[in-house]
Amino acid sequence: MNDLSKKDLLFIGLMLFSLFFGAGNLIFPPFLGQSAGHNTWIAMASFFITAVGFPILGVIAVAKSGGLTNLAKKVNNSFAIVFTILIYLSIGPGLGIPRAGSLPFEMVVSPYLPESVPKSLALFLFTFIFFSVAYWLSLSPTKLVNRMGKVLTPTLLLLILVIFLGSLFRPLGSYGEPSKDYLANPLVKGFLDGYLTMDTIAALNFGIVIALAIKSNGVKDEKAVVSATIKAGLIAGTLLVIIYSLLAHLGATSGFRFGATENGAQTLTNVTTHIFGKPGALLLAATFTLACLTTSVGLISSCSQYFATLTNKVSYKSWVRILSVSSMTLANLGLTKLLAVSVPLLNAIYPISIMLILLSMFDKFIKENTLVYKFTILFTGVVSVVDTLGQVGIKLSYLSDLFSKLPLYSQGLGWVVPAIIGMLLGLGTMYLKPSLIKNEVNESSNLE
């Protein structure tokens, strides 16, 4: 059997969508819309590239390569280990899990918190309960998470549609004026905002999951697996574009009525309260809490399973405990601060992920020339890391001054030109020094 039935293909496409659609996917599109105002759709056009396009390509790239480690090994073995660990840390305890714990607090507790109760204390108590439940569920991950996901994802989608339809009967207002970077360069700002969904990074782990799901349905031929992955990706991508568009529209119209907010969670709370009153906001908050809980359980479980394979000295259950406590600690930074801290990390990893994915799309033309991967990732990584260090106040004087002269550097895209140069240098070796390629292939084979 080399083809999936339409029903199975639809199910896998919806499964991929549910893997992508988490806390960040809920809060960033409405916040973008609120901030971009009448420039919303210019910003969303580039947001779709990094929040939808590259994630789908990432799933395909990993499916073609047979896993993230195999894809990263095309650079070298050491890079594969370090990069894979960074990916798991960023989608797990470094950001993904704490963010999933902070979001429901902003939705459920913060808007209704009495002034006499300190927000920091309330956040601690909420995250303690939230991660205690997540910890308990993660100790024995069973069908509970899957069942909750199958119920919650359709419910959440239906709820978003109801909110959007409600906004047609109770209009929020017109699109407002764009703020800050959305006024100066909405296209670049939208592109960078797509980083915050973390989906391109997450896709590097989801790709193998989708490939295995397809194979479990009887598809054995590798080309058929990749073809089915592409089709499932198109289903998930289309659904993401639709949902993001609805959320961005709600955010854009809310800016006119409510003004600026600190994050997208507050934006959505304002919208639902206006349309349905407090009962609507509470229903939305409860749904988001359960959705974020299942996301946290899934991330804690998958990250713990991966880290447990790295050493025999720390068991799976110990990793669950470590990740739960560390995630709760980071969640107490608050959603707004957490997002501010996460941006530099994502700015460092995202360009590398993008170029790794793009190179894999042209792998048949690159053939066995691993130097293309090495030069491209090296040039991209150096610029993105130096830029990230500068964002957190650590400036490497000579390099920082040199890189600041790169095209698009001030917009956060200084890595683009070096990445292209690295790629061209690697490709040049195919014609100038073919012996180098042969030596690289032999060296990689010996390492493996």
C-alpha positions, 0 to 999 in steps of 0.5 A: 500500500502506497497511498493513504485514504482521504480519511486517513490523510485528513486525520493526519493533517488535523493531527499535524495542525493540533501539534502546531496549534498551542499557546503561542499560536493563540496569542501572537496573531491577535497581538500582531493585528492590534499592533499593526492596525491597518498594516495588519495584512502586510505584516501577516503576509510575511508572518505566514512565511515563518509561522506556516511556510517554514514549519510545513517545510520543516516537517517535510525536511525531517520526513525526507531525512528520517529524523532531526538528528540525521538532518543535522548530521549533514553539518556534522555530528557535534552540531547534530548533538548540540542543535538537537538539545537546543531545539528540545530546550527551547520548545520545552523548559526554556520557553514552550512549557513555561509559556503554556503555564503563563498563558492560562493565568493571563486568561483565567486569573489576572483579569479578575484578580482583586487589587488586594491580592498581589499578582506575583503570589497569585501567579505562583499559586496558579503555576504550582497547581498547574504544573503539579497536575502536569507533573502527575499526568506526565509520570504516566502519559496514557490515552488521557492526553490524546483523548483530551486533545481530540476533544479540545482541538475541535472545541477550540477551533469551534470557539474561535469561529464562534468568537469571530462570528460574534464579532460580526454581530457586535463589531469591535471597531475599525483597524487602528493606526500601526505602532512602532515597527509595524509602521516603519517596516511591517513586512520585516516585523511580521516575518520576525513575529513568526519566530515567536510561534516556535513552529519552525523549531517544533516542526523539526521534532514533529516531522518524524512523528508525522512520517511514522504516523503515515507508515503506521497506516501501511505506506512503506514507499519513502517517496509515498511517505514524503508525498503524503507528508506534503499533502498533510502539511498543506491541510494543516497549513491551510487551516493555520492560515485561516485561524491566524487570519481570524485571530489577526482580524479580531486583534486589529479591530480590538486595538481601535476600541481597547487600545494597546495591551501587553500581550495577545492573551489580554487582547483575546480576553478584551474581545471575548468580554466585549462580545459575550460578557464575562461568561464568554471570557471564562469559557474561553479561559477554561478551554485555553487552560485545558489546551495548555495543560495537554500541551505542557504534558505532551512537551514534558513527556517528549522532552523527558523521553529525549533527555533520558536517552542522553544519560542512564544516570537520570531516569525519565521520572526524574526528568519529568520532575526537573522539567516541571519544577524548572518550567514552573520557575520560569513561568513565574517571570510572567507571560510578558517578561517570558516573551521578552526573554525568549526573543533573543533565543529564538533569534539565534536558533530560527535562522539556523533552522530556516537554512537547514530546512531550505538546504534539505529542500535542495538536497538532490542538487547539493548531492553529497556536498556537505560543505554546502551545509557546513559553510551555510550554517557556520555563516548563518550561525555566527551572525545570528549568535553575535546579533543575539548576544548584542540584544542581551547587552553582550557586544563583541566590539569588532564583530558587532561593528562589522556585522552591523554594516550588513544589509538588513542587520538593523531589521534583525535579518543580518544573517540573510546575506552571509547565509547566501554567501556561505551557500555559494561558497559551498556550491563552488567547491562542487566545481573548484575542489571536487576532492574536498567533497570526497574527503568530507564524505569519507570523513563523515562515514568514518565518524558514523 
